[in-house]
Amino acid sequence: MQQVNLGMIGGGTVGSGVFHALQLNGGLMASRIGVKVNVRKVVVKAFDEPRPYPIPKSAMTTDWQSVVNDPQVDVVAELAGGTTFARTMILAALKLGKPVVTANKALLSAHGEELFAAAQQYGTNLYYEASVCGGIPIIKALREGFVGNRITHLYGIVNGTCNYILTRMKLEGADFTAVLKDAQAQGYAEAEPSLDVDGYDAQHKIGILASLAHGFWVKPEDIYVEGIRGITRTDIQFANQLGYTIKLLGIIKRVEGRGAKGGGTGASKPSPHARVQVSVYPTLVPNTHVLASVNHVFNAVFVRGDVVGDTLFYGRGAGKDATASAVLSDLADAALDLKFGTKHRVPPFVPHERDGAVAPINEVISRYFVRLDVVDRPGVLAQIAAIFGQARIGISSVIQPEGHEGASVPLILMLHDAPNGAVSRALAKIGKLAAVKSAPVMIRVEDLC
Ligand SMILES: NC(=O)c1ccc[n+]([C@@H]2O[C@H](COP(=O)([O-])OP(=O)(O)OC[C@H]3O[C@@H](n4cnc5c(N)ncnc54)[C@H](OP(=O)(O)O)[C@@H]3O)[C@@H](O)[C@H]2O)c1
């Protein structure tokens, strides 16, 4: 049987997971694809670091150059993380014409365009299934399974930490800070949680998916991002009362025409150029929609194609084993491409949409949940309604719960479809009213239909 030698850079959570999975199922994989993947060396920083799965000292080295440059190494897997060392190492491997597998979403988000161009230039390939949603094969689905579709909508719960926190806030009626602290103690959130809770990890992943789905590079700075720090248990409770669950959603939607809503399945005529909403923010999702039931650390991606209709992918978005499964899938592709000499059978990324552009968030249209803290006196609602009316923004429902004590009471409004910019401007005015006691909270609503 043909053999492919793998040089692994990184033997931590993902790296040791890959080492273990190859020991467990490498034979099975070989029997399926007709190529055996052998681990030749694993690069680490220090031999004695604790690892989720053991790697024999004889298999480890601290010298990455000796691994990348080893003529016996056919494929390189970058499982180290970061955006400096990893970039240098991947470029060095690609220059030697070696295929590279990476799990590094931060690197692809920052330097993907350069790395894919280098792969093309040096006649090799860069595989990245593990960079988005761990064990869910969403890259393969978009790139190959939906190759005959125009992707009109993609909604993703792509950050397990945020989903875990929001799930517990809803189920336990708990505050963000308390749940975050507990999640950190249990290892579900990092000691420095910003990458997750402020939405940047989701931004990296949604940027990769948007680029792949729409055929042009979506830059991180073009993606509108809001995290979940501002979500309170009050928001979660009122959203639930209205029939919604709050999820951190990555949203990728084709926008037909300036300021218009995304098109539906099949029926609308697609515009010649992709104009796409690409954003990450807390979103009210109907309790009846399947995404509302994706709980704890699980991820899910809902994809609508103009031919296939609605599809859903669900699974673990991180962790040593789930992520290793995705890396093994890429290793199988790399091994098959080497076996058959088909280096570009699977295009890593094809920038085919020269005129594609991200729609500015102010032009994006959605519905809204608004929470205000107001002084409970006659005429306040009329003042607020007048500002929305002047901005031509319709109010679809109002809740002012009874029995609240103190200087202010919550006032919940649901707004009809309106551009983000118009709603933001109206809320800025409302926030200045004497009767409004704190900054208005605005959460977008997606009906996902
Ligand atoms: N963890 C997940 O669930 C997950 C899921 C999807 C994607 N990813 C991505 O996978 C990548 C790896 O994540 P991880 O969680 O496995 O990280 P990790 O546990 O910190 O492991 C990193 C590994 O790389 C080695 N390393 C780091 N810098 C190095 C250097 N300069 N020279 C030599 N070795 C170096 C470390 O060596 P030592 O062992 O000696 O420290 C360690 O073995 C990241 O890009 C991450 O975003 C992770």
The ligand as a MOL file (V3000), in Angstrom:
LIG
                    3D

  0  0  0     0  0            999 V3000
M  V30 BEGIN CTAB
M  V30 COUNTS 48 52 0 0 0
M  V30 BEGIN ATOM
M  V30 1 N -8.4570 23.2630 20.6150 0
M  V30 2 C -9.4800 23.1450 19.7860 0
M  V30 3 O -10.5310 22.5860 20.1500 0
M  V30 4 C -9.3800 23.6540 18.3870 0
M  V30 5 C -10.4800 23.4840 17.5080 0
M  V30 6 C -10.3640 23.9280 16.1800 0
M  V30 7 C -9.2000 24.5380 15.7700 0
M  V30 8 N -8.1690 24.7180 16.6510 0 CHG=1
M  V30 9 C -6.9480 25.3580 16.1730 0
M  V30 10 O -5.9100 24.4060 16.2020 0
M  V30 11 C -4.6570 25.0550 16.4480 0
M  V30 12 C -3.9770 24.3850 17.6610 0
M  V30 13 O -4.8080 24.5560 18.7830 0
M  V30 14 P -4.5610 23.6930 20.1160 0
M  V30 15 O -5.7730 23.9250 20.9510 0
M  V30 16 O -4.1690 22.3120 19.7850 0 CHG=-1
M  V30 17 O -3.3230 24.4680 20.7510 0
M  V30 18 P -2.3390 23.9420 21.9130 0
M  V30 19 O -3.0020 22.9100 22.7250 0
M  V30 20 O -1.8050 25.1480 22.5690 0
M  V30 21 O -1.1500 23.2350 21.0980 0
M  V30 22 C -0.2110 23.9440 20.3470 0
M  V30 23 C 0.9340 23.0250 20.0100 0
M  V30 24 O 1.8460 23.6960 19.1810 0
M  V30 25 C 3.1590 23.6730 19.7840 0
M  V30 26 N 3.7960 24.9500 19.4800 0
M  V30 27 C 3.2620 26.1850 19.6260 0
M  V30 28 N 4.1610 27.1230 19.2450 0
M  V30 29 C 5.2790 26.4590 18.8760 0
M  V30 30 C 6.5570 26.8610 18.4360 0
M  V30 31 N 6.8650 28.1520 18.2730 0
M  V30 32 N 7.4600 25.9110 18.1350 0
M  V30 33 C 7.1490 24.5960 18.2800 0
M  V30 34 N 5.9550 24.1460 18.7150 0
M  V30 35 C 5.0400 25.0680 19.0190 0
M  V30 36 C 2.9160 23.4750 21.2680 0
M  V30 37 O 4.0500 22.8730 21.8720 0
M  V30 38 P 4.0360 22.3840 23.4320 0
M  V30 39 O 3.1440 21.1820 23.4450 0
M  V30 40 O 5.4070 22.0660 23.7630 0
M  V30 41 O 3.4600 23.5430 24.1820 0
M  V30 42 C 1.7110 22.5500 21.2450 0
M  V30 43 O 2.0930 21.2100 21.0640 0
M  V30 44 C -4.9870 26.5270 16.6560 0
M  V30 45 O -4.8200 27.2060 15.4250 0
M  V30 46 C -6.4700 26.5120 17.0250 0
M  V30 47 O -7.1450 27.7040 16.6810 0
M  V30 48 C -8.2410 24.2840 17.9460 0
M  V30 END ATOM
M  V30 BEGIN BOND
M  V30 1 1 1 2
M  V30 2 2 2 3
M  V30 3 1 2 4
M  V30 4 1 4 5
M  V30 5 2 4 48
M  V30 6 2 5 6
M  V30 7 1 6 7
M  V30 8 2 7 8
M  V30 9 1 8 9
M  V30 10 1 8 48
M  V30 11 1 9 10
M  V30 12 1 9 46
M  V30 13 1 10 11
M  V30 14 1 11 12
M  V30 15 1 11 44
M  V30 16 1 12 13
M  V30 17 1 13 14
M  V30 18 2 14 15
M  V30 19 1 14 16
M  V30 20 1 14 17
M  V30 21 1 17 18
M  V30 22 2 18 19
M  V30 23 1 18 20
M  V30 24 1 18 21
M  V30 25 1 21 22
M  V30 26 1 22 23
M  V30 27 1 23 24
M  V30 28 1 23 42
M  V30 29 1 24 25
M  V30 30 1 25 26
M  V30 31 1 25 36
M  V30 32 1 26 27
M  V30 33 1 26 35
M  V30 34 2 27 28
M  V30 35 1 28 29
M  V30 36 1 29 30
M  V30 37 2 29 35
M  V30 38 1 30 31
M  V30 39 2 30 32
M  V30 40 1 32 33
M  V30 41 2 33 34
M  V30 42 1 34 35
M  V30 43 1 36 37
M  V30 44 1 36 42
M  V30 45 1 37 38
M  V30 46 2 38 39
M  V30 47 1 38 40
M  V30 48 1 38 41
M  V30 49 1 42 43
M  V30 50 1 44 45
M  V30 51 1 44 46
M  V30 52 1 46 47
M  V30 END BOND
M  V30 END CTAB
M  END
